[in-house]
Amino acid sequence: MSLLVAPGQELIEEQLQDGRRVYRSSIALPAEMPDILARLAKWAEVQPGQVLLSEPGDGVRRSISYGEALRRARAMRKLLADHHGLAKGDCVATLAPAGIDALVLKLACLSGGLVHAALPPFPFRDGVESEATKPFLDAAQPRLIVAPSGHPAIEGMSAVSLGELVRDSMVGAVPGADEDAAPEDWAAIFFTSGSTGTPKGVPITRGMITSNQSAIAAMWPFVAETPPVLVDWLPWHHVFGGLDNIFKVIWNGGAMHVDAAPSPSTFEASVRIMAEVSPTMHIAVPLGLKLLLDRLENDQAAAAAFTRKLRAIFFAGAGIDAALWRRLADFRDSHGDFQILSGYGATEAASTITLSPAPLERPGELGHPLPGHRVALVDIDGRSELRVSGPNVAPCYLIEGRTVPLPMDEHGFYRTGDAGVLRQRTDGMPVFGFDGRLAEDFKLSSGVKVRTGPLRAGLMAQCAPLADDIVISGEDRDRLVALVFASAAGRDRIGEISARIAGWNAANPAGSTAIARFDLATTPADRSRGELSDKGQIVQSRYLRNHAELFEALQAGGGQAPKGA
């Protein structure tokens, strides 16, 4: 069996002239750095009939091969130039969800040197320009908007129907030649969540795609030696699914099987497709992992089918809580021969900054910097901010049609706004760990700082498995209050949750850690109001703004004091 991770990986420490310590991987970035379209062309020649992507159909899945995908992309690229007047550098904005037609459009943009902008669906749900859509359109400045057939934007915003675009490109299709491309050319625009302000466009260059996928394959040789087979539901307007996952498949000659977003009503179909295609890698966010484990933990046959060829489960290391980690580790120990890997990234870094140099030992591990990149830990008011430099870092932001510099420090490192620590694994290997988001920290009226990320993580571990999430408040007040989103296991056990929080307070009695009053949330966080990220996690700052009255009521004596407090 091929190696999961490259052997002998080390974290190399260097010191800058001003004394700052920076870290890099001992693994080098490969010298050969082909363009992503060249990788597609290679596989279209070597394995033209190999399935690249499949999607759900009417009772049967539809698929497209590598050879067909390249032919259709080049035909659509010619149509976009000849009939829509698009030239290299023009932006095509799309509302199309993941699927075959969306893939052909994405690849057509690469072939034509066009910039593919993935628009988030919710602000455009009514199909008309509004205050909600303005930041995205102003940033991307699209020459053409493409929407799925039947979308109201076709009438309300003069968008082109993707279905018609596909049909027109296949009538007498004569593939056009690929436009000359350079690493600095923009390939895509993705948007940050906008949870703390105006959404910002992030241009992704072709070189960023190349460095990202080259570095991943260097750290994790199994993705090249065992081409990834993914059953994937992550949305393509998010950099995780729409950039990293699909290009990881294309880079390594694998296959993506598009799945419905996880829910109790869709998981039976998900289990069936997993059994049919035997994924080699499962890439997920915490919400998806919870639902997956809910379905597989007590179904030996389904679990065996899922893990038959599975090499790794991968998730973003910043997002998993202790209770979910224990469930995942137990599942690994009970089923199959696979490992758990994690990483950390940002839209501004083509999705990836660090990856696991070895199978995970505990949650919160972020790993080592990607080959060719450097990571620094810089003190910010008693905590250390993670900063990164290297070829994955985007050239700028796009705001209101203008290019705006990323927040860079004096050494040219991108400031992520996330806190990190350097930890020792039991095998002696140092790895970066996640220590919360600096923007979520606040001060009590006493001036004492509350480190929200570590506090929330500690409370989640204390309350596991009774809580899905916890929102903490107390800025400019003299005490902390919390709203607990109970899990299915905890909804009828408020007394036990109270006792758990009381136990936390006894062990952590300081004003910056003890919870004075709490209550259980009666309704879930609302994605339409920006309270849930695309990864299914609560955006604390937005939730606090939207529900200020709940936390004011807790400060005024509502809810309850933890038992024994």
C-alpha positions as MATLAB code, in Angstrom:
seq = 'MSLLVAPGQELIEEQLQDGRRVYRSSIALPAEMPDILARLAKWAEVQPGQVLLSEPGDGVRRSISYGEALRRARAMRKLLADHHGLAKGDCVATLAPAGIDALVLKLACLSGGLVHAALPPFPFRDGVESEATKPFLDAAQPRLIVAPSGHPAIEGMSAVSLGELVRDSMVGAVPGADEDAAPEDWAAIFFTSGSTGTPKGVPITRGMITSNQSAIAAMWPFVAETPPVLVDWLPWHHVFGGLDNIFKVIWNGGAMHVDAAPSPSTFEASVRIMAEVSPTMHIAVPLGLKLLLDRLENDQAAAAAFTRKLRAIFFAGAGIDAALWRRLADFRDSHGDFQILSGYGATEAASTITLSPAPLERPGELGHPLPGHRVALVDIDGRSELRVSGPNVAPCYLIEGRTVPLPMDEHGFYRTGDAGVLRQRTDGMPVFGFDGRLAEDFKLSSGVKVRTGPLRAGLMAQCAPLADDIVISGEDRDRLVALVFASAAGRDRIGEISARIAGWNAANPAGSTAIARFDLATTPADRSRGELSDKGQIVQSRYLRNHAELFEALQAGGGQAPKGA';
ca = [
       0.000    0.000    0.000;
       1.313    3.482   -0.885;
       2.559    5.805    1.823;
      -0.109    8.019    3.361;
       2.234   10.903    4.184;
       5.781   11.620    3.027;
       8.262   10.014    5.470;
      10.711   11.981    7.577;
       8.796   15.256    7.599;
      10.286   17.835    9.942;
       9.365   21.346   10.997;
      12.332   23.604   10.219;
      12.734   26.730   12.368;
      14.455   29.826   10.988;
      15.137   33.196   12.566;
      14.733   36.511   10.784;
      17.030   39.463   11.384;
      14.620   41.039   13.869;
      14.492   37.838   15.918;
      11.158   36.577   14.616;
      10.968   32.811   14.259;
       9.380   31.363   11.155;
       8.738   27.746   10.266;
       8.731   25.707    7.076;
       8.377   22.079    6.060;
      11.424   19.953    5.309;
       9.549   18.775    2.191;
      10.406   20.832   -0.890;
       7.865   22.202   -3.342;
       8.245   20.127   -6.544;
      10.326   21.688   -9.306;
       7.798   20.698  -11.978;
       4.756   22.975  -11.681;
       2.353   22.358  -14.585;
      -0.853   24.347  -15.081;
      -4.086   22.717  -13.915;
      -5.372   22.640  -17.523;
      -2.229   20.749  -18.551;
      -3.004   18.181  -15.864;
      -6.525   17.786  -17.253;
      -5.147   17.389  -20.781;
      -2.708   14.748  -19.554;
      -5.447   12.611  -18.028;
      -7.710   13.165  -21.048;
      -4.952   11.632  -23.159;
      -3.875    8.863  -20.771;
      -7.341    7.813  -19.537;
      -9.940    9.479  -21.787;
     -12.775    7.171  -20.705;
     -12.120    7.454  -16.964;
     -14.998    9.090  -15.057;
     -14.035   12.548  -13.836;
     -17.349   13.493  -12.236;
     -20.801   12.008  -11.698;
     -24.002   13.598  -10.442;
     -27.458   12.410   -9.367;
     -29.952   11.911  -12.178;
     -33.516   10.671  -12.594;
     -33.048    7.250  -11.068;
     -29.525    6.831  -12.474;
     -26.335    8.806  -12.061;
     -24.944   10.760  -15.001;
     -21.201   11.014  -15.547;
     -18.593   12.733  -17.685;
     -15.169   11.349  -18.553;
     -11.847   13.166  -18.743;
     -11.807   13.089  -22.527;
     -15.387   14.336  -22.850;
     -14.893   17.044  -20.211;
     -11.934   18.519  -22.089;
     -13.701   18.368  -25.479;
     -16.853   19.990  -24.131;
     -14.918   22.636  -22.224;
     -13.029   23.678  -25.350;
     -16.274   23.801  -27.338;
     -17.915   25.992  -24.692;
     -14.842   28.192  -24.546;
     -15.256   28.855  -28.305;
     -18.966   29.644  -27.856;
     -18.199   32.095  -25.044;
     -15.737   33.877  -27.317;
     -17.679   33.773  -30.587;
     -21.255   34.352  -29.387;
     -20.793   36.224  -26.120;
     -17.719   38.256  -27.010;
     -15.649   37.158  -24.045;
     -11.865   37.517  -24.135;
      -9.010   36.560  -21.855;
      -9.345   38.194  -18.446;
     -13.118   38.718  -18.642;
     -15.155   37.486  -15.677;
     -17.941   34.906  -15.880;
     -20.046   34.814  -12.698;
     -22.058   31.685  -12.025;
     -24.852   30.585   -9.728;
     -24.679   26.971  -10.886;
     -24.364   24.312   -8.180;
     -21.814   21.500   -8.382;
     -22.389   19.148  -11.276;
     -21.403   18.201  -14.817;
     -22.542   21.409  -16.519;
     -20.933   23.557  -13.815;
     -17.702   21.602  -14.275;
     -17.712   22.156  -18.043;
     -18.200   25.900  -17.498;
     -15.367   25.997  -14.944;
     -13.031   24.186  -17.341;
     -14.161   26.344  -20.297;
     -13.100   29.414  -18.346;
      -9.678   27.852  -17.761;
      -9.394   27.034  -21.468;
     -10.288   30.586  -22.478;
      -8.299   32.419  -19.818;
     -11.567   33.702  -18.316;
     -12.064   34.429  -14.624;
     -14.674   32.124  -13.062;
     -16.515   33.804  -10.151;
     -18.613   31.530   -7.930;
     -21.512   33.537   -6.494;
     -23.134   32.437   -3.218;
     -26.713   31.330   -3.884;
     -28.576   32.928   -0.984;
     -28.121   36.651   -1.807;
     -29.183   35.894   -5.405;
     -32.164   33.699   -4.549;
     -34.712   36.214   -5.863;
     -32.826   36.732   -9.118;
     -32.724   40.538   -8.934;
     -30.013   43.052   -8.113;
     -30.273   44.311   -4.557;
     -28.198   45.612   -1.674;
     -27.413   41.992   -0.843;
     -26.050   41.196   -4.320;
     -24.253   44.502   -4.883;
     -20.978   43.727   -3.032;
     -20.485   40.540   -5.057;
     -21.250   42.089   -8.440;
     -19.208   45.207   -7.688;
     -16.230   43.069   -6.706;
     -16.349   40.618   -9.629;
     -17.486   43.030  -12.390;
     -18.761   40.085  -14.508;
     -19.167   40.398  -18.270;
     -21.583   37.452  -18.155;
     -23.761   35.895  -15.457;
     -24.704   32.224  -15.830;
     -27.537   30.627  -13.859;
     -29.044   27.136  -13.762;
     -32.118   26.573  -15.904;
     -35.247   28.014  -14.276;
     -33.389   30.371  -11.940;
     -35.130   33.769  -11.575;
     -31.840   35.539  -12.398;
     -32.299   34.535  -16.045;
     -35.198   36.955  -16.291;
     -34.406   39.343  -13.440;
     -30.698   39.854  -14.145;
     -30.430   38.856  -17.827;
     -28.375   35.834  -16.838;
     -27.648   33.183  -19.443;
     -29.156   29.764  -18.832;
     -26.405   27.200  -18.229;
     -28.570   24.517  -19.830;
     -28.886   26.563  -23.016;
     -25.184   27.395  -22.949;
     -24.390   23.681  -22.769;
     -26.799   22.806  -25.586;
     -25.551   25.604  -27.841;
     -21.925   24.605  -27.298;
     -22.677   21.029  -28.348;
     -24.394   21.938  -31.636;
     -21.789   21.462  -34.351;
     -19.181   21.734  -31.621;
     -15.702   22.585  -32.866;
     -13.331   22.809  -29.898;
     -11.371   26.027  -29.740;
      -7.688   26.260  -28.898;
      -6.699   26.915  -25.310;
      -5.680   30.480  -24.534;
      -2.051   30.963  -23.530;
      -1.819   31.125  -19.750;
       0.681   32.293  -17.149;
       0.908   31.516  -13.407;
      -0.062   35.082  -12.482;
      -3.281   34.998  -14.542;
      -6.457   35.039  -12.469;
      -8.438   31.816  -12.765;
     -11.241   32.336  -10.250;
     -12.801   34.624   -7.698;
     -14.132   33.306   -4.407;
     -15.723   35.359   -1.673;
     -15.035   35.524    2.015;
     -18.097   34.971    4.172;
     -18.669   38.603    5.002;
     -19.601   37.640    8.576;
     -17.900   40.708    9.998;
     -18.379   43.199    7.177;
     -18.715   43.653    3.430;
     -17.992   40.467    1.457;
     -14.608   40.578   -0.242;
     -13.646   38.908   -3.478;
     -10.410   36.924   -3.470;
      -8.789   36.357   -6.872;
      -7.185   32.917   -7.248;
      -4.345   32.740   -9.771;
      -3.444   29.701  -11.841;
      -0.136   29.626  -10.013;
      -1.937   29.409   -6.670;
      -3.847   26.344   -7.901;
      -0.611   24.752   -9.115;
       1.374   25.416   -5.939;
      -1.487   24.209   -3.754;
      -1.999   20.889   -5.508;
       1.730   20.272   -6.047;
       2.417   20.868   -2.360;
      -0.444   18.640   -1.198;
       0.769   15.755   -3.365;
       4.318   16.226   -2.017;
       3.163   16.024    1.610;
       0.558   13.338    1.007;
       1.881   10.995   -1.717;
      -1.160    8.746   -1.422;
      -3.325   11.244   -3.355;
      -1.064   10.798   -6.391;
      -0.423    7.077   -5.984;
      -4.074    6.281   -5.229;
      -6.046    8.821   -7.319;
      -8.731   10.244   -5.018;
     -12.272    8.983   -5.321;
     -14.525   11.431   -3.489;
     -18.204   11.410   -2.628;
     -18.524   15.135   -2.107;
     -21.337   17.535   -1.224;
     -19.352   20.676   -0.379;
     -20.702   23.721   -2.274;
     -18.716   25.046   -5.199;
     -19.139   28.694   -4.251;
     -16.876   27.911   -1.293;
     -13.131   27.543   -1.810;
     -13.007   24.160   -0.032;
     -15.296   22.356   -2.478;
     -15.152   24.561   -5.570;
     -11.382   24.984   -5.707;
      -9.465   22.515   -3.581;
     -11.557   19.354   -3.860;
     -12.387   19.443   -7.568;
      -8.837   20.425   -8.558;
      -7.378   17.802   -6.218;
      -9.357   15.245   -8.202;
      -8.261   16.632  -11.590;
      -4.625   17.090  -10.554;
      -4.325   13.448   -9.545;
      -6.597   11.811  -12.133;
      -9.308   10.826   -9.669;
     -13.095   10.955   -9.661;
     -15.648   13.126   -7.849;
     -19.170   11.860   -7.247;
     -21.377   14.843   -6.403;
     -23.724   14.169   -3.511;
     -26.616   16.019   -1.896;
     -25.903   18.084    1.212;
     -26.036   15.813    4.269;
     -29.320   15.542    6.120;
     -31.354   12.705    7.632;
     -33.459   12.618    4.456;
     -30.517   12.368    2.023;
     -28.126   10.058    3.802;
     -29.605    6.792    2.552;
     -28.776    7.838   -1.004;
     -25.321    8.947    0.170;
     -24.642    5.550    1.714;
     -25.685    3.835   -1.520;
     -23.303    5.857   -3.684;
     -20.485    5.326   -1.177;
     -21.060    1.582   -1.390;
     -21.057    1.720   -5.194;
     -17.890    3.774   -5.746;
     -15.812    2.998   -2.589;
     -14.282    6.402   -1.794;
     -10.551    6.475   -1.110;
     -10.740    9.767    0.777;
     -13.553   11.504    2.616;
     -13.321   15.279    2.963;
     -15.813   16.833    5.337;
     -16.733   19.612    7.726;
     -17.943   18.857   11.290;
     -21.650   18.903   10.392;
     -21.142   16.296    7.684;
     -19.003   14.121    9.965;
     -21.669   14.147   12.673;
     -24.375   13.040   10.261;
     -22.083   10.444    8.710;
     -21.305    8.906   12.093;
     -24.962    9.049   13.121;
     -25.715    6.887   10.086;
     -22.753    4.494   10.128;
     -21.964    3.849   13.797;
     -24.748    1.297   14.167;
     -24.775   -0.134   10.649;
     -21.868   -2.516   10.191;
     -22.661   -3.272    6.547;
     -22.817    0.414    5.559;
     -19.677    1.191    7.558;
     -17.796   -1.661    5.883;
     -18.864   -0.459    2.425;
     -17.777    3.107    3.208;
     -14.340    2.094    4.532;
     -13.585   -0.675    1.977;
     -10.962    1.386    0.098;
     -10.813    4.409    2.379;
      -7.306    5.723    3.040;
      -8.110    8.905    4.966;
     -10.809   11.107    6.439;
      -9.807   14.757    6.223;
     -11.309   17.777    7.975;
     -10.303   21.330    8.790;
      -8.477   21.076   12.107;
      -9.905   24.301   13.511;
     -13.482   23.133   13.415;
     -13.873   19.859   15.312;
     -14.843   19.553   18.973;
     -13.626   16.977   21.466;
     -16.812   14.889   21.476;
     -16.875   14.563   17.690;
     -13.178   13.717   17.679;
     -13.742   10.857   20.125;
     -16.562    9.467   17.993;
     -14.443    9.714   14.863;
     -11.442    8.067   16.527;
     -13.639    5.253   17.842;
     -15.058    4.732   14.360;
     -11.535    4.587   12.911;
     -10.479    2.048   15.515;
     -13.493   -0.133   14.777;
     -13.660   -0.003   10.969;
     -11.118   -0.427    8.248;
      -7.532    0.637    7.714;
      -7.733    4.389    7.345;
      -6.286    7.384    9.152;
      -7.515   10.830   10.164;
      -5.794   13.881    8.703;
      -6.437   17.579    9.099;
      -5.282   20.925    7.875;
      -5.881   24.634    8.079;
      -6.388   27.246    5.435;
      -8.141   30.345    4.197;
      -9.743   31.597    1.025;
      -6.850   34.055    0.807;
      -4.418   31.105    0.591;
      -6.158   28.999   -2.080;
      -7.750   27.014    0.762;
      -4.604   25.498    2.315;
      -1.861   26.753    4.647;
      -0.952   23.689    6.723;
      -1.507   19.917    6.528;
      -0.935   16.955    8.830;
       2.610   15.530    8.571;
       1.325   12.350   10.273;
      -2.043   10.869   11.286;
      -3.754   12.970   13.949;
      -3.313   12.338   17.656;
      -5.922   14.838   18.889;
      -8.306   17.541   17.682;
      -6.995   21.019   17.011;
      -3.838   19.861   15.215;
      -3.174   21.991   12.141;
       0.050   20.313   11.035;
       3.040   21.745    9.161;
       3.253   24.502    6.533;
       2.745   23.443    2.935;
       6.020   22.918    1.047;
       7.233   26.238   -0.332;
       5.490   28.229    2.400;
       6.502   29.729    5.723;
       4.375   30.236    8.817;
       5.108   32.666   11.642;
       3.617   32.974   15.130;
       3.544   36.663   16.068;
       2.581   37.925   19.521;
      -0.644   39.942   19.579;
      -1.657   41.064   23.058;
      -0.596   37.827   24.736;
      -1.598   35.455   21.944;
       0.185   34.353   18.775;
      -1.286   35.146   15.376;
      -0.746   32.650   12.546;
       0.763   34.360    9.521;
       1.776   32.827    6.209;
       3.892   33.664    3.166;
       4.333   31.727   -0.048;
       2.930   31.143   -3.534;
      -0.551   30.224   -2.263;
      -1.233   33.747   -0.962;
      -3.664   35.751   -3.097;
      -2.547   38.973   -4.796;
      -5.261   41.212   -3.324;
      -8.889   41.618   -2.339;
     -11.601   42.842   -4.703;
     -13.948   45.382   -3.131;
     -16.330   47.634   -5.070;
     -14.449   47.009   -8.289;
     -11.103   47.998   -6.770;
      -8.083   45.926   -5.824;
      -7.320   46.302   -2.117;
      -4.167   44.942   -0.455;
      -4.444   41.954    1.853;
      -3.459   42.607    5.483;
       0.274   41.895    5.206;
       2.945   42.556    7.807;
       6.330   44.175    7.269;
       7.894   40.845    6.305;
       5.299   40.056    3.640;
       3.302   37.546    5.706;
      -0.481   37.416    5.347;
      -2.185   38.053    8.695;
      -4.866   35.384    9.088;
      -6.539   36.790   12.211;
      -6.363   33.326   13.800;
      -4.350   32.413   16.859;
      -2.026   29.424   16.919;
       0.330   27.575   19.216;
       3.203   25.167   18.695;
       2.527   21.802   20.332;
       4.511   18.616   20.839;
       2.933   15.345   19.772;
       3.577   12.222   21.814;
       6.067   11.132   19.145;
       8.019   14.338   19.762;
       7.011   16.010   16.494;
       6.082   19.701   16.833;
       2.902   20.777   15.046;
       0.827   23.919   14.920;
      -2.415   23.934   16.890;
      -5.486   26.144   16.625;
      -6.022   28.641   19.458;
      -9.151   30.514   18.381;
      -9.972   33.559   16.301;
      -8.511   36.834   17.488;
     -11.525   38.825   16.276;
     -13.800   36.906   18.673;
     -11.860   37.993   21.775;
     -13.317   40.792   23.897;
     -12.815   42.542   27.211;
     -15.012   42.586   30.280;
     -15.818   45.904   31.960;
     -12.854   45.247   34.250;
     -10.529   45.338   31.247;
      -9.789   41.607   31.526;
      -9.574   39.943   28.118;
     -11.762   36.934   27.324;
     -10.191   34.491   24.882;
     -13.357   33.225   23.301;
     -11.906   30.445   21.149;
     -10.137   28.493   23.907;
     -13.015   29.195   26.313;
     -15.605   27.842   23.901;
     -13.446   24.802   23.125;
     -13.057   24.063   26.834;
     -16.767   24.405   27.511;
     -17.617   22.219   24.518;
     -15.309   19.506   25.816;
     -16.810   19.856   29.307;
     -20.364   19.543   27.978;
     -19.711   16.814   25.397;
     -21.785   15.182   23.971;
     -24.683   17.312   25.212;
     -23.917   20.506   23.245;
     -23.535   21.146   19.516;
     -22.293   24.697   20.018;
     -22.031   27.486   22.600;
     -22.174   31.256   22.066;
     -20.493   33.343   24.769;
     -21.192   37.001   25.557;
     -19.990   39.597   28.033;
     -18.215   42.384   26.178;
     -18.027   45.508   28.412;
     -20.034   43.700   31.111;
     -18.849   42.394   34.453;
     -19.612   38.713   33.848;
     -19.963   36.067   31.165;
     -23.199   34.491   29.952;
     -23.720   31.732   27.425;
     -26.344   30.304   25.096;
     -26.049   26.555   24.658;
     -27.205   24.812   21.488;
     -28.047   21.409   22.896;
     -27.385   18.279   20.856;
     -30.016   15.603   20.331;
     -28.527   13.843   23.352;
     -28.743   16.966   25.520;
     -32.115   18.502   24.752;
     -33.869   16.918   27.713;
     -30.872   17.062   30.063;
     -30.598   20.716   31.025;
     -29.854   19.715   34.605;
     -26.821   17.750   33.495;
     -25.663   20.590   31.247;
     -26.006   22.931   34.234;
     -23.924   20.601   36.377;
     -21.262   20.335   33.670;
     -20.969   24.138   33.438;
     -20.837   24.349   37.228;
     -17.968   21.860   37.148;
     -16.215   24.005   34.580;
     -16.664   27.085   36.773;
     -15.227   25.284   39.791;
     -12.100   24.415   37.819;
     -11.949   27.787   36.015;
     -13.289   30.382   38.495;
     -11.756   33.515   36.957;
     -14.079   36.200   35.633;
     -12.753   35.617   32.126;
     -13.645   31.907   32.164;
     -16.568   31.269   34.533;
     -20.132   31.365   33.136;
     -22.497   33.271   35.432;
     -25.763   32.412   33.671;
     -26.806   30.327   30.683;
     -29.836   29.159   28.759;
     -30.623   26.698   26.002;
     -31.289   28.002   22.508;
     -34.867   27.353   21.458;
     -34.306   27.756   17.709;
     -31.347   26.839   15.504;
     -29.009   29.431   14.044;
     -30.408   30.947   10.851;
     -28.255   30.602    7.740;
     -30.329   33.230    5.922;
     -29.266   35.820    8.512;
     -25.579   34.965    8.229;
     -25.511   33.012   11.494;
     -24.146   29.803    9.949;
     -21.049   29.498    7.821;
     -20.924   27.312    4.720;
     -19.271   24.715    6.947;
     -22.308   24.585    9.224;
     -20.640   26.383   12.127;
     -22.167   29.274   14.068;
     -20.668   32.665   13.237;
     -20.394   33.967   16.779;
     -20.122   37.674   15.978;
     -23.149   37.651   13.685;
     -25.255   35.598   16.092;
     -24.447   37.980   18.940;
     -25.488   40.984   16.854;
     -28.694   39.356   15.646;
     -29.793   38.205   19.102;
     -28.489   40.911   21.406;
     -31.758   40.832   23.384;
     -31.213   37.194   24.414;
     -27.862   38.005   25.948;
     -29.159   41.198   27.558;
     -31.866   39.072   29.208;
     -29.236   36.651   30.518;
     -27.202   39.544   31.931;
     -30.382   40.817   33.610;
     -30.951   37.511   35.401;
     -32.709   35.397   32.776;
     -31.932   31.774   32.129;
     -30.326   30.047   35.087;
     -27.154   30.024   37.107;
     -25.126   26.829   36.672;
     -26.020   24.311   39.365;
     -23.902   24.963   42.411;
     -22.830   28.423   41.210;
];
